[in-house]
């Protein structure tokens, strides 16, 4: 089912979605202590209260930082 849908999409000549760098991830945590934990990651900047931000040119790096944030605050 997924394969057939992908083939139909390709037949229509659609273009893949692309995001131009730099990529900025902004996260609003539920508690201030969570944003403090996220700040432990190099490059993460606290914007205010519970909000942090991370900017990088590589999508995979931004994704990994997002995963690291989630792991740190889940402890």
C-alpha positions in Angstrom: 0.0 0.0 0.0 2.8 2.5 0.9 4.8 1.5 -2.1 1.9 2.0 -4.5 1.2 5.5 -3.0 4.9 6.4 -3.4 4.8 5.3 -7.0 1.7 7.4 -7.7 3.3 10.4 -6.0 6.4 10.1 -8.1 4.3 9.7 -11.3 2.7 13.1 -10.6 6.2 14.7 -10.7 6.1 16.2 -7.2 9.3 17.5 -5.7 10.6 16.5 -2.3 10.2 18.9 0.6 13.4 20.7 1.3 14.3 22.9 4.2 17.0 25.5 3.7 19.6 26.0 6.4 20.1 27.3 8.9 17.5 25.3 10.8 16.2 26.5 14.1 14.6 24.3 16.7 12.6 26.1 19.4 11.2 24.1 22.3 8.8 25.2 25.1 9.1 22.9 28.0 6.5 22.3 30.7 8.8 23.3 33.5 11.8 25.6 33.9 14.0 22.9 35.2 13.6 21.0 31.9 14.9 24.0 30.0 17.9 24.1 32.4 18.6 20.5 31.6 18.4 21.2 27.8 20.9 24.1 28.2 23.5 21.5 29.1 23.7 20.6 25.4 26.4 22.7 23.7 24.8 25.3 21.4 21.4 25.3 23.1 20.4 28.8 24.2 17.7 29.7 26.7 15.4 32.4 25.3 13.2 32.9 28.3 11.7 30.9 31.2 10.8 27.5 29.7 11.9 28.2 26.1 15.2 27.1 24.5 16.5 27.3 21.0 19.1 25.5 18.9 20.3 26.5 15.4 22.5 24.4 13.0 22.9 23.9 9.3 22.5 20.1 9.4 19.1 18.6 9.8 20.3 15.4 11.3 22.3 17.3 14.0 19.2 19.3 14.9 17.2 16.1 15.1 19.8 14.5 17.4 19.8 17.5 19.7 16.0 17.3 19.9 16.3 13.7 20.9 19.0 14.5 23.4 16.7 17.2 24.9 13.9 14.8 25.3 16.1 12.2 26.9 17.6 14.7 29.4 14.3 16.1 30.5 12.6 12.7 30.8 15.0 11.6 33.7 
